[in-house]
Amino acid sequence: MPELISIIVPVHNEQTVLQTFHKELSRVMNTTGLEWEAIYIDDGSSDGSALLLEEIRERNSNTAVISLSRNFGKEIALTAGLDHARGEAVILIDADLQDPPSVIPEFLHWWREGYDVVYGRRTHRDGESWLKIKTAQWFYQTMSCLSNVEIPRDAGDFRLLSRRAVDALKTLHETHRYMKGLYAWIGFPQKEVVYRRETRAAGHTKWNYWKLWNFALEGITSFSDLPLKLSTYLGTITSIGAFLYGVFIMLRTLIYGNPVAGYPSLMVVVLFLGGVQLICIGIIGEYLARTYNESKARTLYFVKEYLPVRDEKQALPERR
């Protein structure tokens, strides 16, 4: 039986590019000579993406469509795709054509060489602003310093996963899912493939700076407890500094007396200590909120409709 390759494509309001993407994906995959399936996950799209995906499936017997009950976010959509993928190798790719399907044959080459995770590293990020590129670099630098797992820089979700890597990821049921960290956390042999990230073929990005900020917090809190330790160190250093300053004030008062002057310095100290306390409480709150969400152990997603590939014998479960 020939090896099956599963292609997972998360979709959220990508109506303008889906036809072009599927045509390019089919062209590339058909040159490999491998059996393959495309699994589109409609993550609560509000445009015509859902209807267009059904049309694509009607014309292509190797295409499946999973419609989630609402917008759960890209990380959960990818998880739904991994749960339903049947292939010996699974490729994750966005539908906007920024990650070119033409790189997939190289992924497959290194997979055959024995690598379980083959990820794309972007050498250029065409069509993105200077600020977005710089903030992404700062984030990856911060993650490399904070995380106890080495997470590749400038690597997105565009990658190939072997069957045992997918099975390992499926055992992780955490609610707050920073997938790039999970790919690295499972281990196994990993290989980097460099490529140039193109501009979007059509449509607009769904990410804004607020979402990117929250995404960065997700990554840091999911794979590092160093901020908690830093808040402890900061509190300790501040307390020592306050104690030494108090000793200094006491000695100065005993030697030189206690003039009334000093209101500005007093306000600076009070505001500084208040700011340190609020920062530390905020850090603790971020971790506490995530612990609270994990303790509820809610289902990660619900499937509104599952349309399997037409030659599939048995439909997979509709919820995870």
C-alpha positions as a LaTeX table, in Angstrom:
\begin{tabular}{lrrr}
\hline
Residue & $x$ (\AA) & $y$ (\AA) & $z$ (\AA) \\
\hline
Met1 & 0.00 & 0.00 & 0.00 \\
Pro2 & 1.49 & 3.39 & $-0.98$ \\
Glu3 & 2.40 & 5.86 & 1.73 \\
Leu4 & $-0.25$ & 8.47 & 2.44 \\
Ile5 & 0.71 & 12.11 & 3.00 \\
Ser6 & $-1.78$ & 14.31 & 4.89 \\
Ile7 & $-1.80$ & 18.07 & 4.27 \\
Ile8 & $-3.43$ & 20.10 & 7.07 \\
Val9 & $-4.63$ & 23.58 & 6.10 \\
Pro10 & $-6.26$ & 25.84 & 8.75 \\
Val11 & $-8.68$ & 28.30 & 7.18 \\
His12 & $-10.22$ & 31.46 & 8.60 \\
Asn13 & $-11.80$ & 33.88 & 6.10 \\
Glu14 & $-9.54$ & 32.90 & 3.18 \\
Gln15 & $-12.18$ & 32.87 & 0.43 \\
Thr16 & $-10.10$ & 34.98 & $-1.96$ \\
Val17 & $-7.12$ & 32.62 & $-2.04$ \\
Leu18 & $-8.45$ & 29.09 & $-1.51$ \\
Gln19 & $-8.90$ & 28.17 & $-5.18$ \\
Thr20 & $-5.41$ & 29.39 & $-6.09$ \\
Phe21 & $-3.89$ & 27.63 & $-3.10$ \\
His22 & $-5.51$ & 24.27 & $-3.79$ \\
Lys23 & $-4.49$ & 24.42 & $-7.44$ \\
Glu24 & $-0.85$ & 25.08 & $-6.50$ \\
Leu25 & $-0.90$ & 22.43 & $-3.76$ \\
Ser26 & $-2.30$ & 19.85 & $-6.17$ \\
Arg27 & 0.30 & 20.70 & $-8.81$ \\
Val28 & 3.17 & 20.22 & $-6.35$ \\
Met29 & 1.83 & 17.07 & $-4.68$ \\
Asn30 & 1.01 & 15.37 & $-7.98$ \\
Thr31 & 4.66 & 15.69 & $-9.00$ \\
Thr32 & 5.72 & 13.62 & $-5.97$ \\
Gly33 & 3.92 & 10.49 & $-7.15$ \\
Leu34 & 2.62 & 9.89 & $-3.61$ \\
Glu35 & $-0.92$ & 9.33 & $-2.43$ \\
Trp36 & $-2.06$ & 12.38 & $-0.51$ \\
Glu37 & $-5.05$ & 13.98 & 1.16 \\
Ala38 & $-5.82$ & 17.61 & 1.94 \\
Ile39 & $-7.61$ & 18.33 & 5.22 \\
Tyr40 & $-9.05$ & 21.83 & 5.45 \\
Ile41 & $-10.13$ & 23.05 & 8.88 \\
Asp42 & $-12.67$ & 25.85 & 8.67 \\
Asp43 & $-12.07$ & 27.72 & 11.92 \\
Gly44 & $-15.39$ & 29.58 & 12.13 \\
Ser45 & $-15.03$ & 31.59 & 8.91 \\
Ser46 & $-17.59$ & 34.35 & 8.41 \\
Asp47 & $-17.06$ & 34.79 & 4.65 \\
Gly48 & $-17.74$ & 32.23 & 1.95 \\
Ser49 & $-14.80$ & 29.97 & 2.83 \\
Ala50 & $-16.98$ & 27.11 & 4.09 \\
Leu51 & $-19.04$ & 26.89 & 0.89 \\
Leu52 & $-15.94$ & 27.20 & $-1.26$ \\
Leu53 & $-14.26$ & 24.35 & 0.63 \\
Glu54 & $-17.27$ & 22.14 & $-0.01$ \\
Glu55 & $-16.99$ & 22.94 & $-3.73$ \\
Ile56 & $-13.29$ & 22.08 & $-3.71$ \\
Arg57 & $-14.08$ & 18.78 & $-1.98$ \\
Glu58 & $-16.76$ & 17.93 & $-4.55$ \\
Arg59 & $-14.18$ & 18.29 & $-7.33$ \\
Asn60 & $-11.38$ & 16.47 & $-5.48$ \\
Ser61 & $-11.99$ & 13.05 & $-3.94$ \\
Asn62 & $-8.86$ & 13.30 & $-1.76$ \\
Thr63 & $-10.04$ & 16.41 & 0.09 \\
Ala64 & $-11.68$ & 16.51 & 3.54 \\
Val65 & $-13.32$ & 19.49 & 5.26 \\
Ile66 & $-13.67$ & 19.91 & 9.02 \\
Ser67 & $-15.90$ & 22.79 & 10.11 \\
Leu68 & $-15.44$ & 23.79 & 13.74 \\
Ser69 & $-18.44$ & 25.03 & 15.74 \\
Arg70 & $-16.85$ & 28.48 & 16.15 \\
Asn71 & $-13.53$ & 30.26 & 15.84 \\
Phe72 & $-11.20$ & 28.49 & 18.29 \\
Gly73 & $-7.95$ & 29.96 & 16.99 \\
Lys74 & $-5.23$ & 28.62 & 14.73 \\
Glu75 & $-3.52$ & 26.47 & 17.38 \\
Ile76 & $-6.73$ & 24.56 & 18.08 \\
Ala77 & $-7.52$ & 24.29 & 14.35 \\
Leu78 & $-4.14$ & 22.68 & 13.78 \\
Thr79 & $-4.85$ & 20.29 & 16.66 \\
Ala80 & $-8.14$ & 19.29 & 15.04 \\
Gly81 & $-6.29$ & 18.59 & 11.80 \\
Leu82 & $-3.69$ & 16.45 & 13.56 \\
Asp83 & $-6.46$ & 14.45 & 15.25 \\
His84 & $-7.99$ & 13.61 & 11.86 \\
Ala85 & $-4.83$ & 13.10 & 9.77 \\
Arg86 & $-4.26$ & 9.52 & 8.59 \\
Gly87 & $-0.96$ & 9.92 & 6.76 \\
Glu88 & 2.45 & 8.46 & 7.51 \\
Ala89 & 3.67 & 12.03 & 7.22 \\
Val90 & 1.64 & 15.16 & 7.98 \\
Ile91 & 2.39 & 18.57 & 6.50 \\
Leu92 & 1.08 & 21.80 & 8.06 \\
Ile93 & 0.69 & 24.80 & 5.78 \\
Asp94 & $-1.33$ & 28.02 & 5.67 \\
Ala95 & $-3.68$ & 28.78 & 2.80 \\
Asp96 & $-2.36$ & 32.28 & 2.06 \\
Leu97 & 0.56 & 30.99 & $-0.08$ \\
Gln98 & 3.12 & 32.88 & 1.99 \\
Asp99 & 4.60 & 29.46 & 2.70 \\
Pro100 & 5.14 & 28.03 & $-0.81$ \\
Pro101 & 3.97 & 24.44 & $-1.45$ \\
Ser102 & 7.02 & 24.09 & $-3.72$ \\
Val103 & 9.13 & 23.50 & $-0.58$ \\
Ile104 & 7.15 & 20.34 & 0.29 \\
Pro105 & 9.27 & 17.94 & $-1.86$ \\
Glu106 & 12.34 & 18.98 & 0.13 \\
Phe107 & 10.43 & 18.29 & 3.36 \\
Leu108 & 9.62 & 14.82 & 2.03 \\
His109 & 13.25 & 14.21 & 1.09 \\
Trp110 & 14.50 & 14.84 & 4.62 \\
Trp111 & 11.62 & 12.81 & 6.07 \\
Arg112 & 12.81 & 9.84 & 4.01 \\
Glu113 & 16.29 & 10.48 & 5.40 \\
Gly114 & 14.93 & 9.72 & 8.88 \\
Tyr115 & 13.88 & 13.10 & 10.31 \\
Asp116 & 10.62 & 13.19 & 12.27 \\
Val117 & 10.17 & 16.96 & 12.15 \\
Val118 & 11.22 & 19.00 & 9.12 \\
Tyr119 & 10.48 & 22.69 & 9.61 \\
Gly120 & 10.80 & 25.70 & 7.37 \\
Arg121 & 12.92 & 28.62 & 8.55 \\
Arg122 & 12.18 & 31.95 & 6.91 \\
Thr123 & 15.17 & 33.85 & 5.55 \\
His124 & 13.00 & 36.73 & 4.31 \\
Arg125 & 9.50 & 37.89 & 5.26 \\
Asp126 & 8.24 & 39.76 & 2.21 \\
Gly127 & 5.26 & 42.05 & 2.61 \\
Glu128 & 5.65 & 42.51 & 6.37 \\
Ser129 & 6.42 & 45.80 & 8.07 \\
Trp130 & 9.76 & 46.61 & 9.66 \\
Leu131 & 8.12 & 46.76 & 13.09 \\
Lys132 & 6.53 & 43.33 & 12.76 \\
Ile133 & 9.80 & 41.78 & 11.63 \\
Lys134 & 11.73 & 43.38 & 14.50 \\
Thr135 & 9.16 & 42.40 & 17.14 \\
Ala136 & 9.24 & 38.83 & 15.83 \\
Gln137 & 13.03 & 38.81 & 16.19 \\
Trp138 & 12.80 & 40.19 & 19.73 \\
Phe139 & 10.24 & 37.54 & 20.62 \\
Tyr140 & 12.38 & 34.66 & 19.36 \\
Gln141 & 15.41 & 36.08 & 21.17 \\
Thr142 & 13.38 & 36.34 & 24.37 \\
Met143 & 12.05 & 32.80 & 23.99 \\
Ser144 & 15.55 & 31.41 & 23.46 \\
Cys145 & 16.65 & 33.05 & 26.72 \\
Leu146 & 13.61 & 32.06 & 28.80 \\
Ser147 & 12.62 & 28.64 & 27.54 \\
Asn148 & 14.24 & 25.41 & 28.70 \\
Val149 & 13.39 & 23.95 & 25.28 \\
Glu150 & 15.27 & 25.17 & 22.20 \\
Ile151 & 12.62 & 26.60 & 19.90 \\
Pro152 & 13.90 & 27.32 & 16.36 \\
Arg153 & 13.98 & 30.98 & 15.41 \\
Asp154 & 11.99 & 32.30 & 12.44 \\
Ala155 & 10.13 & 29.01 & 12.10 \\
Gly156 & 6.35 & 29.04 & 11.87 \\
Asp157 & 3.85 & 26.21 & 11.56 \\
Phe158 & 5.00 & 25.30 & 8.03 \\
Arg159 & 6.56 & 21.87 & 8.59 \\
Leu160 & 6.36 & 18.12 & 8.14 \\
Leu161 & 5.70 & 15.73 & 11.04 \\
Ser162 & 6.22 & 11.99 & 10.96 \\
Arg163 & 3.50 & 9.65 & 12.23 \\
Arg164 & 5.25 & 9.09 & 15.55 \\
Ala165 & 5.68 & 12.84 & 16.01 \\
Val166 & 1.95 & 13.34 & 15.35 \\
Asp167 & 1.06 & 10.55 & 17.77 \\
Ala168 & 3.25 & 12.19 & 20.41 \\
Leu169 & 1.53 & 15.57 & 19.91 \\
Lys170 & $-1.90$ & 13.93 & 20.19 \\
Thr171 & $-1.09$ & 12.85 & 23.75 \\
Leu172 & $-0.73$ & 16.51 & 24.82 \\
His173 & $-4.14$ & 17.86 & 25.83 \\
Glu174 & $-3.28$ & 21.24 & 27.33 \\
Thr175 & $-5.74$ & 24.06 & 26.66 \\
His176 & $-3.16$ & 26.81 & 26.15 \\
Arg177 & $-1.33$ & 25.46 & 23.14 \\
Tyr178 & 1.78 & 27.13 & 21.79 \\
Met179 & 2.28 & 24.71 & 18.92 \\
Lys180 & 5.76 & 25.88 & 17.89 \\
Gly181 & 6.94 & 25.06 & 21.38 \\
Leu182 & 5.18 & 21.69 & 21.38 \\
Tyr183 & 6.85 & 20.72 & 18.10 \\
Ala184 & 10.22 & 21.28 & 19.78 \\
Trp185 & 9.22 & 19.80 & 23.15 \\
Ile186 & 8.41 & 16.33 & 21.79 \\
Gly187 & 12.00 & 15.94 & 20.59 \\
Phe188 & 12.85 & 13.39 & 17.86 \\
Pro189 & 15.30 & 14.17 & 15.02 \\
Gln190 & 14.53 & 17.58 & 13.50 \\
Lys191 & 15.78 & 19.23 & 10.32 \\
Glu192 & 15.72 & 22.82 & 9.15 \\
Val193 & 14.85 & 23.86 & 5.59 \\
Val194 & 15.35 & 27.51 & 4.67 \\
Tyr195 & 12.99 & 29.32 & 2.31 \\
Arg196 & 11.82 & 32.80 & 1.40 \\
Arg197 & 8.40 & 33.73 & 2.73 \\
Glu198 & 6.36 & 35.46 & 0.06 \\
Thr199 & 3.69 & 38.12 & 0.36 \\
Arg200 & 0.07 & 36.99 & 0.71 \\
Ala201 & $-1.46$ & 35.93 & $-2.59$ \\
Ala202 & $-4.73$ & 37.65 & $-1.63$ \\
Gly203 & $-6.70$ & 38.83 & 1.36 \\
His204 & $-5.42$ & 40.36 & 4.58 \\
Thr205 & $-3.60$ & 38.99 & 7.59 \\
Lys206 & $-5.74$ & 38.04 & 10.60 \\
Trp207 & $-3.01$ & 39.02 & 13.04 \\
Asn208 & $-2.69$ & 42.41 & 14.69 \\
Tyr209 & $-0.22$ & 43.59 & 17.29 \\
Trp210 & $-2.59$ & 42.90 & 20.19 \\
Lys211 & $-3.07$ & 39.29 & 19.07 \\
Leu212 & 0.69 & 38.93 & 18.55 \\
Trp213 & 1.31 & 40.26 & 22.07 \\
Asn214 & $-1.12$ & 37.73 & 23.56 \\
Phe215 & 0.45 & 35.01 & 21.42 \\
Ala216 & 3.89 & 35.93 & 22.78 \\
Leu217 & 2.56 & 35.72 & 26.35 \\
Glu218 & 1.14 & 32.29 & 25.51 \\
Gly219 & 4.51 & 31.06 & 24.34 \\
Ile220 & 6.46 & 32.47 & 27.28 \\
Thr221 & 4.08 & 31.21 & 29.98 \\
Ser222 & 3.72 & 27.80 & 28.31 \\
Phe223 & 7.43 & 27.03 & 28.13 \\
Ser224 & 9.12 & 28.98 & 30.89 \\
Asp225 & 8.66 & 29.64 & 34.59 \\
Leu226 & 11.53 & 32.13 & 34.57 \\
Pro227 & 9.21 & 35.19 & 34.80 \\
Leu228 & 7.97 & 33.84 & 38.14 \\
Lys229 & 11.53 & 33.42 & 39.32 \\
Leu230 & 12.44 & 36.89 & 38.06 \\
Ser231 & 9.55 & 38.40 & 40.01 \\
Thr232 & 10.89 & 36.68 & 43.14 \\
Tyr233 & 14.40 & 37.97 & 42.46 \\
Leu234 & 13.08 & 41.45 & 41.72 \\
Gly235 & 11.06 & 41.46 & 44.95 \\
Thr236 & 14.10 & 40.27 & 46.92 \\
Ile237 & 16.42 & 42.86 & 45.41 \\
Thr238 & 13.86 & 45.60 & 45.96 \\
Ser239 & 13.38 & 44.58 & 49.59 \\
Ile240 & 17.14 & 44.58 & 50.19 \\
Gly241 & 17.44 & 47.98 & 48.55 \\
Ala242 & 14.55 & 49.35 & 50.64 \\
Phe243 & 16.16 & 47.99 & 53.82 \\
Leu244 & 19.53 & 49.54 & 53.01 \\
Tyr245 & 17.89 & 52.84 & 52.12 \\
Gly246 & 16.00 & 52.72 & 55.44 \\
Val247 & 19.28 & 52.20 & 57.32 \\
Phe248 & 20.78 & 55.11 & 55.41 \\
Ile249 & 17.85 & 57.38 & 56.33 \\
Met250 & 18.06 & 56.36 & 59.98 \\
Leu251 & 21.80 & 57.06 & 60.20 \\
Arg252 & 21.44 & 60.37 & 58.39 \\
Thr253 & 18.68 & 61.41 & 60.77 \\
Leu254 & 20.76 & 60.51 & 63.82 \\
Ile255 & 23.78 & 62.42 & 62.50 \\
Tyr256 & 22.25 & 65.41 & 60.70 \\
Gly257 & 18.73 & 65.58 & 62.08 \\
Asn258 & 15.50 & 65.20 & 60.16 \\
Pro259 & 14.56 & 68.17 & 57.97 \\
Val260 & 11.07 & 68.19 & 56.46 \\
Ala261 & 12.43 & 68.16 & 52.89 \\
Gly262 & 12.25 & 64.85 & 51.00 \\
Tyr263 & 8.72 & 64.66 & 49.59 \\
Pro264 & 9.81 & 64.11 & 45.93 \\
Ser265 & 12.19 & 61.27 & 46.82 \\
Leu266 & 9.52 & 59.71 & 49.03 \\
Met267 & 6.99 & 59.72 & 46.17 \\
Val268 & 9.54 & 58.19 & 43.79 \\
Val269 & 10.24 & 55.35 & 46.21 \\
Val270 & 6.53 & 54.71 & 46.87 \\
Leu271 & 5.64 & 54.69 & 43.17 \\
Phe272 & 8.61 & 52.46 & 42.34 \\
Leu273 & 7.71 & 49.92 & 45.00 \\
Gly274 & 4.04 & 50.02 & 43.93 \\
Gly275 & 5.01 & 49.43 & 40.31 \\
Val276 & 7.23 & 46.48 & 41.21 \\
Gln277 & 4.41 & 44.93 & 43.24 \\
Leu278 & 1.88 & 45.34 & 40.44 \\
Ile279 & 4.26 & 43.83 & 37.88 \\
Cys280 & 4.91 & 40.81 & 40.09 \\
Ile281 & 1.20 & 40.37 & 40.81 \\
Gly282 & 0.49 & 40.58 & 37.07 \\
Ile283 & 3.05 & 37.88 & 36.28 \\
Ile284 & 1.60 & 35.62 & 38.96 \\
Gly285 & $-1.89$ & 36.36 & 37.63 \\
Glu286 & $-0.95$ & 35.26 & 34.10 \\
Tyr287 & 0.24 & 31.88 & 35.35 \\
Leu288 & $-2.69$ & 31.54 & 37.75 \\
Ala289 & $-5.22$ & 32.22 & 34.96 \\
Arg290 & $-3.65$ & 29.55 & 32.78 \\
Thr291 & $-3.61$ & 27.07 & 35.66 \\
Tyr292 & $-7.29$ & 27.82 & 36.25 \\
Asn293 & $-8.15$ & 27.22 & 32.58 \\
Glu294 & $-6.19$ & 23.98 & 32.48 \\
Ser295 & $-7.90$ & 22.71 & 35.64 \\
Lys296 & $-11.32$ & 22.93 & 33.95 \\
Ala297 & $-10.15$ & 20.34 & 31.38 \\
Arg298 & $-12.63$ & 21.51 & 28.74 \\
Thr299 & $-12.84$ & 19.86 & 25.35 \\
Leu300 & $-10.44$ & 21.61 & 22.99 \\
Tyr301 & $-12.93$ & 21.98 & 20.14 \\
Phe302 & $-16.23$ & 20.83 & 18.69 \\
Val303 & $-16.81$ & 19.84 & 15.09 \\
Lys304 & $-19.91$ & 21.29 & 13.44 \\
Glu305 & $-19.52$ & 19.22 & 10.29 \\
Tyr306 & $-16.99$ & 16.67 & 9.09 \\
Leu307 & $-16.79$ & 15.84 & 5.40 \\
Pro308 & $-14.18$ & 13.09 & 4.97 \\
Val309 & $-12.33$ & 12.25 & 1.80 \\
Arg310 & $-14.76$ & 10.34 & $-0.38$ \\
Asp311 & $-12.75$ & 7.13 & $-0.40$ \\
Glu312 & $-12.43$ & 7.04 & 3.38 \\
Lys313 & $-14.11$ & 3.96 & 4.83 \\
Gln314 & $-14.82$ & 5.24 & 8.33 \\
Ala315 & $-15.41$ & 8.74 & 9.64 \\
Leu316 & $-13.29$ & 9.82 & 12.60 \\
Pro317 & $-14.81$ & 11.11 & 15.86 \\
Glu318 & $-16.36$ & 14.58 & 15.70 \\
Arg319 & $-14.99$ & 15.88 & 18.98 \\
Arg320 & $-11.76$ & 15.88 & 20.95 \\
\hline
\end{tabular}
